[in-house]
Amino acid sequence: MFISPQFVPFLVGMMLWGLYYNLWGFASSDFTATETKVAFHVTSVSILFFFHDIGYVVGTLGAEPLLAAFTYKQLLWILIGLVLVALLMFIPLVKKRNDVHKRSDDVPRGRPVSFATELLKLRYVGVKLLPLLILGITMSTIDAVTWTITPIIERILPALENLGGIILAVNFLPSFFAYGMAGPISIRFGKKKTGIVTFILGSVAISLLGFTQSIPLYLLISFISAFFYSIAYAAVGGAFADYLKESSSNDNEILSTHDMATNLGYVVGPILGGGLLTLLNSAILFTYIGVVAAIIGCYVLVMMPKKISFLEHNKG
């Protein structure tokens, strides 16, 4: 983008970023399921999201000063330096992976399944996890709408001019202590119920933004909604980690359905947010989105089975 700020490099960059994000989701879910106990799944997901959100806070608050302090050429050299550091950090990981492969040469590997069998397994897992997948689509849609609207919030609320970056940071600050509360709450009430109920509460909170004109009140409501959404993300992530640990024969399908649901939300969200912004040009769009999301959350809460069991007949 620094060398050729045109559409094609931008599209390639977004494709690579999307690939990275999918791989990060797969890796973090698999790591949580295989390396931590079930009781610590929500806590493990919370820790991962905690550091993930630190990057977003630093990025949203630091982007404008960074762009103002350096020329494009200087930023390009900084970027090259970061890439070289990342590659150096990658070397020991590759070596460790090769050592693991050498030690596991004698381990029998499963036979590949046909495309039709894989589709049947995906359908089976998708039906089992349908309530959580609906919730996942809605959660990522809300997140995408927030990222679409907030940077240009002054278009609909002139009082918030030049506060887009601060509001985005406010949406991540609650995670710094909300994630610490997600584990104990999930242990007491259950991961699925915690995730759904806190998502409903966050949606109700965000619906109030449509009636808010005061800057302090807007920031406070954004903070409260982000607080509940942070707990919901950690609890739902912990629930999916549970299923990965319990259903080894369907682990790829569980990851794939979760990933597809999340991606669908991030496709729908910008389209929905941009369309509503163009159509309404008013903060009332947050009310519409929040109310619909809360209704979907209530529907998921009603239809969610107490247990979700796979072919292994493990607890869900």
N, C-alpha and C positions, 0 to 999 in steps of 0.2 A: 504493500500500500504506500510506503514511503517513496518507492522508486516509480511506481506507476499507479497513481490514484484514480483508477478507472473501475468500471463495473465488474469485469472478469476477475481481476485480482481480488476484489472484494468478495465475489461469489466463492472463489476458491478458498479464501480465508475463512469464510463462514462455514464452508463444508468441513474444513479441517478442524475448526473449533467445535462443530457439532460432533465430529468423530471423536475428538478428545473427550468431550463431555459424556458421550455414551460409554467410552472405555472407562472413564473415571467412575461412572455409576456402576458398571459391571464389577470393577475391581474392588470398590469400597464395600459393595454388598457382599461379594464373595469373601472378602477378607473378614468382615464382621461375622459372617456365618461360620467360617471355618476356624477362626483364631480366638473367638471369645465364647463364653458360656451364654446360654439363653437368657439368664438373669441380667446379663450386662449388655445385651444387644442394643437397647435404647440408649444406654450410656455411651456405648462405642460409636453409634451413629451420631450422637450429640457432639462428641469430641471432634469427629470428622467435619461435621457441619460448622462447628465453632471456628476451626481454623479456616475453613472455606469462606466463612462470612467475614473473617478479619481481612481477607484479601479484597472482598467487595467494599468494605468500609474504607480501606486505604485507597483503593482504586477510585471510588466515587469522589472522595474528598481531595485526592492528590492529583487527579488527571489534569484539571485546569491549571494549577500552579506549575505542574511539570511541563505542560505544553507551552506555558508562558516563559519558563526559565531557559529552555533549550531550543535550539534550532532543529529542524527535521534531520539534518545530517548528524548532529550530536545524538539525537534520540535513536537514530539507526545504529550508531556505534554502541550505544548502551544496550540495545536489543541484541546485537550480535554477541556482546559480552555475556548477556544472560543466557543465550542459547548455548554458548561454549561451556558455561558453568553447569548447565543442565546436562549436557552431554558427558561431562566429566563425572557427574554424580551417577549417571546411568551405567558407567562401565562396571562398577562392582556388582550392580544388580544383574547385569548380563552374565558375569562370571558366576555368581551364585546360582543363577538359573541353570547354567550349563552343568554345574556340579550336581545339582538336584537331578537333572536328566540322566547323568552318568550313573547315579546311584539307583535310578528307577528303571533301568533298561530291562531288568528281568520281571518287572511287574506286568501282569497280563492287562491288556487294554481292551476296553469294550468294543464291540463290533459297531460300525457305522450303521445308522438307521436310514431307511428310504425317505424320500421327500414326503410321500403320502403319510408315512408313519409319523413324521415330525409334525405335519399339519394336524393330524389327529391329536397328538400330544399337546400341541399349542391350544387347540380347541378345548380339550379337557381341562387344562390348567386355567385357561381364560374363563371358562364357565365357573370353576371353583372360586376363582379370585375376583369375579365380576364386581362385587360391591367395592372392594378395595381399588380395583382398576378405575371404576367410575370416580371414586374419590381422588385418585391420583391424577386423572385427566383434569378434574376441576381445580385441584390445587395448583398444578403447573399452569393452567390457563390464567388463574388469578395472578400468579407470579409474573407471567409474561405481560399481562395487562398493566401491572404496576410498573414494570420496566419500560413499557411503551409510553405510558402517559406521563409519568413523573418527570422525566427530563424536560418536557414541554408543558408543565403544569400551568405556567403563567398564561397560556392561551385561554384557559377557562377560569383561572383565578389570578387576576393581575396582581393581587396583594402578595402572591407568592413568587413574584419575579426574582429570578436568579437564585432561587432556593431549591432547584431541582436536585442538585447534588447532595445538599444537606438532607432533604427528605428521603432520598435513597439511602443515605447513611443511617437515618433514623429507623428505616425499615429493617436494618440488620443489627443495630445496637441491642435490641431486646434479647437476641439470641445468646448474648454473652452470659446471661443468667437464666434465661428460659430453658436452655438446654440442660443446665444443672438440675432443674426441677422436673424435667421430662421423665427421667428414670424412676425416681420415687413415686411420681403420680401414676406412671404406667404399671408399676408393680402392684399398686393398691387397686386400681380400677381396670387394669387390662390394657394392652397396647391398642387394640382396635377401637375400643370405646373411648379411650383417651384421645386418640387421633381424630375420631369423628366429632366428638363433642367440642374439643378445642378448635377444630376447623369451623364448626358452626358459630362459635362465639367470635372467632376472628372475622367471619363473614358479616355477622351482625354489626360488629364494630366498624368495618370498612364501609358499610351501607350508610353510616352516619356522616361520612365525609361529604355526601351530596348536599347536606344542609349546613355545612360549616364554612364560615367566612373569616373567622378569627385565626390568625397565624398560630398562636400558642395552642389553641384548641385543636387545630388541624394536625399539628405535630404530635400532640398528646394522643389523639385518636389513632394516628398512624402507628405510634409506638405500641399502643394497646393491641391493635389488630395484628401487628407483626409479632408481638409476644405470644399470642395464642397460635398463630400460624407456625411459629418456630417449634412449639411443643408438638403440634400436629405432624410436622415433617419428621421429627425425631421418632415419634411413636409409630407412625406408619412405616418408616424405614426399619425400625426394630421388628415390626410384625413380618415384613418380607424376609428379613434375616432369619426369623424363626422358621419360616417355611422352607428356606434354602437348607437349613440344617436338618430339618425333619424329612425332607423328600429329596434324597440324593439322585433318584432316577429322573426327576423332573426339574433339576436345578437350572439347566439352561433355559427351559421353557418359562420358569418363574421369572428369571432375569429378563428374558426377552419380552414377555407380556408387560412387565413393569416398565421396561424401557420404552416400548411402543406407546403405552398410555401416557408416559411423561412427555415423549416427543410430540404426540398429538396435541397435548395442551399447549406446548410451546409453538406449535404451528397455528392453532386456533386463536391463542391469546393476542398476538400482535394484530391479526386481522380484525378480531372483535374490538379490541381497544381503539385501533385507528378508525374503524367504521363508526363506532359510537361517538368518538370525539368529533368526527366530521359531521355526523348527523345531529348531535345534540349541542355540541360546543358548550357544555355545562358540566359542573361537578356532579350533577344528578346521575351521570352515568355510573358513578361509584355506587349509588343506591341501587340501581337496577342490577348491577353485577353482584353486589353483596347479598341482596335479597334472593336472587336466583341461586347463588352458591349455597346460601343457608338452607334453602328448600331442598336442593340436591343432597346436602349433608344430612338433613332429617330423613330423606328417603333412604339413603344408605344406612343410616342408623337403624331404621325399621327392618330393612331387608337383610342386614348382616347376620349370618348364622352365628350361633354361640361358638361353634367349633368348625374349622375347615380341615377336613382330612383328605389326604391323597391315597394313592394305591397302597402305600406302605402301611396304611392304617395307623399313622402316628397322630398325635394330638395336634390340633390347629387352632 
